[in-house]
Amino acid sequence: MTELLTKETFLEKVFNYEKNSEWKFEGNVPCIIDFYADWCGPCKMVAPILEELSEEYEGKLNIYKVDTEAQQELSAAFGIRSIPSMLFCPKDEQPQMATGALPKQQLEKIIEEVLKVSKN
């Protein structure tokens, strides 16, 4: 199940950018953060894929969503200019950003290569 983040829950579960200037991941397992908006067509195409992935990788990976309309400060902090944008956060490495509606196969490849999470 994907979880909607506010600035407060983002600071607690992903990265407290108010306290740390250097990236410090707060989560227990890697995560994907989907920056989206309700009016965005491509975002609506990606949403069911992310729901599927959250079930397939349950317990190994968290998938969060950030509504760029409601969380403008959070979007600005990450320089979100186009949506959908996804932030891939490995446990011990720097995060990587990707933009656009990525197909499921490409997301699975990023989950394995960047987040170092496999289904099995």
Helices and strands as residue ranges (DSSP letters): E 3-4, H 7-13, E 31-36, H 41-56, E 62-67, H 72-77, E 85-89, E 96-99, H 104-113
